[in-house]
C-alpha cells in the first residue's frame, strides 16, 4: 500500500519467428501465456516488460495497459494472489485481453536497481526517473502500445489504459493526450505506431489519480467540486506543502518502503530501487531539487519556484494539456479519505470535460479507498475492479452491457470493519446531495500562528499517524484556533455527501504569502470528549473583503446526537507545512454549508442555496445556478426520486428450446441468472440477457421461467412467467 502511495496451464506453443516486442522469455503461466524481458523504448532506455495473452500466438486482441504505483513495479499486476486496484494480468487475459505491464523508467528492473544499471550501463545512465513526465514515462506507454499494434497483437481500435496512483496520474495524462504524443520540446503531434498506424485510446480508467500535480502536493484551496477551475487558479498563489506525504514519496522513489520485487522474492525494506538524476545533469528531471525547494517554503515567487511550477503543470499534469482533443470514455475511481489525491483532483478534469466534450461517456466510483488514510475495504475494492472490467468490456472489447454513467459513491464508516454506506448514485457529483445543513456565526474568532494541538495533528497525519481514517482524538478547543459547533444531529441523523463550503471574512495580519488556513471538519461524539476527522483542506486567503473555499469531499453520516465541529487553524502539521512567517487572521461572518444526501425537511436540512464560488470561476455543467425552492414557497425542494429498476421477461420457442430474454430498465445490471422449474439454467453477463432455459420435449406441459438480475451495489430485480414447453413437432412462439 505504501509503495502505491508514495508512493501458469497451457502446453507450450512453438516459438514464433518474432515474439511480441522481441520479448525473449515466453511460457504458459496460470492458464494463460506470458512473455517477459527488456524492451528498449523510443529513446533506448531498457524497460522491464511483461505481456500476458489468453494463448500463445493470439492476435488482434483488445489491449489493457496496467501502470503501477510509485516505488512499485510491473509485479504489482503479476501476483496471481493479488488483484491490486485494477485486477491482475491473469484475470484480464482470461477474459480475452492482451495485457501490457512494464516497470516505469528509473524503477526496479528498468534502470532502478544498481544491478539493472550495471547490466546496461550506457542506456541506464539516461534511464532516470522523470516523474510521470508526458514526454518520457507517458510516451513510453504510447511507444509500447504502438509496437504491439505493429506486431499484430493489439487491435488499434481497442486500446484501454488504467493504473493506480503514479500509474493513475499517467493514465489521466494519456486520457488528456487521447490521440497525441508530446515530444521532448513540448510539441503535440499525432500518435502513430512506429509503422504509421494512427492511434487513440478507446477508454481509460485512472484510479486514485492526480490531474494537477502542483495542486495535489501544494493545494491553495482554489479548486471547487462544482466549478470549472481556470488553469491559472491552481498555483496562484502557490499553496501549502503536504510535507510528510511529499517527503515519503521522495523516499519511495529511491528505496523500497513497499513491495515491488519479483513475485516470490522476499521484500527487503530500504533496498535501492529508484534512480534519480544527479544534481546538475538534467534540471527538468531534478526531483531532489524540486522537493528541497518546496520544503524551504514560502514565498514561492523566485525564479526557481516559478520554473518548477511551470514544468510540473505543463509536463506532469493532465489538466494543463491542450483540452481541444476529445478524451476517450473515462472511468475514474477516487477516494474520499485519500489525503494525497482527493476526489477534487478527479472532479477538476471531469467538470471541464463535461463542459467541453459533453458527449464523452464518464463514470465515477468514489469511496473510502486509496492512499492513507483510506480504509480500503474489500467490498469497495472488489466493486472498483468490477466497474473497470464493465467499462472496458463495453468501450474497449466492444461487448457487454453498457455500464451506467454518472457517479456511484460509498460513504466512510467507522470502525474500519463496518460496511460502507451506500452505494448512492446520481448523474453528476453535485446531484448526490438532496439538501444542505447550514450554519452561520457573526462572532469574531482569531487564528494565531502556533495555535492548535500538535498531538491531534500527528494522530491524523496520513504518513506518520498510522493512516487510520477512524482515529479518534480529544475534542477540546485548542488555543489559537477558531472553533464552531453545529447543533447535534437529529434522531434520524444526516449524511454529508460532497464538499463542505466555507464563506467568511478573513482579515489577515502578516506577510500575505505566508498566511494559510488549515480547516478540519470533525464528528464529535455525544459525550463531547472524542472526535473523528470527517474532512480537511488547506487554503491561502485571498486578501480580499471575503473568502470562499471548500474542504475535500467526503461521505459521512452524522448519527443522532453527534456534533459537526469546524476547526480553523494556522497550520495542520505534520501533514501541512508550517508557514515561515508569523501571522494572525480574524475570522468574521462565517457560513458553513454541508451538502447532505437527505431531502430538505425545512428544519435541519434546508433546500440547497445559491452556490457561492470564487471570482472568475463558472459553475460546472449540471450544477444549479439558482437556489432550490425555499421552504414555504409552495415549490417542492425535494429532488425527484429515481425510477425503481424493473424487468421485462420474454420467452419464446426456438430450434433449441425455450429461450428467455430479460430486459432490465431503470438500472444497469451486472448479470442475469435464469431458472426453469426451480433449477438454474445459466447466467448471462451481457445485454440483451438471454438463455435457453428448457430443451424441446415431446411431453408438453409448461415451464416456469424465473430471471434474477444482479444490479450494481448488491440490489436485485426479478421477473417470472409460465410458458408452454416447446414440442418437437412444432414450435409455437411465446412472448410477454
C-alpha positions, 0 to 999 in steps of 0.5 A, a space after each residue: 500500500 505504501 509503495 502505491 502511495 508514495 508512493 501458469 496451464 497451457 502446453 507450450 506453443 512453438 516459438 514464433 519467428 518474432 515474439 511480441 516486442 522481441 520479448 525473449 522469455 515466453 511460457 504458459 503461466 496460470 492458464 494463460 501465456 506470458 512473455 517477459 524481458 527488456 524492451 528498449 523504448 523510443 529513446 533506448 532506455 531498457 524497460 522491464 516488460 511483461 505481456 500476458 495473452 489468453 494463448 500463445 500466438 493470439 492476435 488482434 486482441 483488445 489491449 489493457 495497459 496496467 501502470 503501477 504505483 510509485 516505488 512499485 513495479 510491473 509485479 504489482 499486476 503479476 501476483 496471481 494472489 493479488 488483484 491490486 486496484 485494477 485486477 491482475 494480468 491473469 484475470 484480464 487475459 482470461 477474459 480475452 485481453 492482451 495485457 501490457 505491464 512494464 516497470 516505469 523508467 528509473 524503477 526496479 528492473 528498468 534502470 532502478 536497481 544498481 544491478 539493472 544499471 550495471 547490466 546496461 550501463 550506457 542506456 541506464 545512465 539516461 534511464 532516470 526517473 522523470 516523474 510521470 513526465 508526458 514526454 518520457 514515462 507517458 510516451 513510453 506507454 504510447 511507444 509500447 502500445 504502438 509496437 504491439 499494434 505493429 506486431 499484430 497483437 493489439 487491435 488499434 481500435 481497442 486500446 484501454 489504459 488504467 493504473 493506480 496512483 503514479 500509474 493513475 496520474 499517467 493514465 489521466 495524462 494519456 486520457 488528456 493526450 487521447 490521440 497525441 504524443 508530446 515530444 521532448 520540446 513540448 510539441 503535440 503531434 499525432 500518435 502513430 505506431 512506429 509503422 504509421 498506424 494512427 492511434 487513440 485510446 478507446 477508454 481509460 480508467 485512472 484510479 486514485 489519480 492526480 490531474 494537477 500535480 502542483 495542486 495535489 502536493 501544494 493545494 491553495 484551496 482554489 479548486 471547487 467540486 462544482 466549478 470549472 477551475 481556470 488553469 491559472 487558479 491552481 498555483 496562484 498563489 502557490 499553496 501549502 506543502 503536504 510535507 510528510 506525504 511529499 517527503 515519503 514519496 521522495 523516499 519511495 522513489 529511491 528505496 523500497 518502503 513497499 513491495 515491488 520485487 519479483 513475485 516470490 522474492 522476499 521484500 527487503 525494506 530500504 533496498 535501492 530501487 529508484 534512480 534519480 538524476 544527479 544534481 546538475 545533469 538534467 534540471 527538468 528531471 531534478 526531483 531532489 531539487 524540486 522537493 528541497 525547494 518546496 520544503 524551504 517554503 514560502 514565498 514561492 515567487 523566485 525564479 526557481 519556484 516559478 520554473 518548477 511550477 511551470 514544468 510540473 503543470 505543463 509536463 506532469 499534469 493532465 489538466 494543463 494539456 491542450 483540452 481541444 482533443 476529445 478524451 476517450 470514455 473515462 472511468 475514474 475511481 477516487 477516494 474520499 479519505 485519500 489525503 494525497 489525491 482527493 476526489 477534487 483532483 478527479 472532479 477538476 478534469 471531469 467538470 471541464 470535460 463535461 463542459 467541453 466534450 459533453 458527449 464523452 461517456 464518464 463514470 465515477 466510483 468514489 469511496 473510502 479507498 486509496 492512499 492513507 488514510 483510506 480504509 480500503 475495504 474489500 467490498 469497495 475494492 472488489 466493486 472498483 475492479 468490477 466497474 473497470 472490467 464493465 467499462 472496458 468490456 463495453 468501450 474497449 472489447 466492444 461487448 457487454 452491457 453498457 455500464 451506467 454513467 454518472 457517479 456511484 459513491 460509498 460513504 466512510 464508516 467507522 470502525 474500519 470493519 463496518 460496511 460502507 454506506 451506500 452505494 448512492 448514485 446520481 448523474 453528476 457529483 453535485 446531484 448526490 446531495 438532496 439538501 444542505 445543513 447550514 450554519 452561520 456565526 457573526 462572532 469574531 474568532 482569531 487564528 494565531 500562528 502556533 495555535 492548535 494541538 500538535 498531538 491531534 495533528 500527528 494522530 491524523 497525519 496520513 504518513 506518520 499517524 498510522 493512516 487510520 481514517 477512524 482515529 479518534 482524538 480529544 475534542 477540546 478547543 485548542 488555543 489559537 484556533 477558531 472553533 464552531 459547533 453545529 447543533 447535534 444531529 437529529 434522531 434520524 441523523 444526516 449524511 454529508 455527501 460532497 464538499 463542505 463550503 466555507 464563506 467568511 471574512 478573513 482579515 489577515 495580519 502578516 506577510 500575505 504569502 505566508 498566511 494559510 488556513 488549515 480547516 478540519 471538519 470533525 464528528 464529535 461524539 455525544 459525550 463531547 470528549 472524542 472526535 473523528 476527522 470527517 474532512 480537511 483542506 488547506 487554503 491561502 486567503 485571498 486578501 480580499 473583503 471575503 473568502 470562499 473555499 471548500 474542504 475535500 469531499 467526503 461521505 459521512 453520516 452524522 448519527 443522532 446526537 453527534 456534533 459537526 465541529 469546524 476547526 480553523 487553524 494556522 497550520 495542520 502539521 505534520 501533514 501541512 507545512 508550517 508557514 515561515 512567517 508569523 501571522 494572525 487572521 480574524 475570522 468574521 461572518 462565517 457560513 458553513 454549508 454541508 451538502 447532505 444526501 437527505 431531502 430538505 425537511 425545512 428544519 435541519 436540512 434546508 433546500 440547497 442555496 445559491 452556490 457561492 464560488 470564487 471570482 472568475 470561476 463558472 459553475 460546472 455543467 449540471 450544477 444549479 445556478 439558482 437556489 432550490 425552492 425555499 421552504 414555504 414557497 409552495 415549490 417542492 425542494 425535494 429532488 425527484 426520486 429515481 425510477 425503481 429498476 424493473 424487468 421485462 421477461 420474454 420467452 419464446 420457442 426456438 430450434 433449441 428450446 425455450 429461450 428467455 430474454 430479460 430486459 432490465 430498465 431503470 438500472 444497469 445490471 451486472 448479470 442475469 441468472 435464469 431458472 426453469 422449474 426451480 433449477 438454474 439454467 445459466 447466467 448471462 453477463 451481457 445485454 440483451 440477457 438471454 438463455 435457453 432455459 428448457 430443451 424441446 420435449 415431446 411431453 408438453 406441459 409448461 415451464 416456469 421461467 424465473 430471471 434474477 438480475 444482479 444490479 450494481 451495489 448488491 440490489 436485485 430485480 426479478 421477473 417470472 412467467 409460465 410458458 408452454 414447453 416447446 414440442 418437437 413437432 412444432 414450435 409455437 412462439 411465446 412472448 410477454 
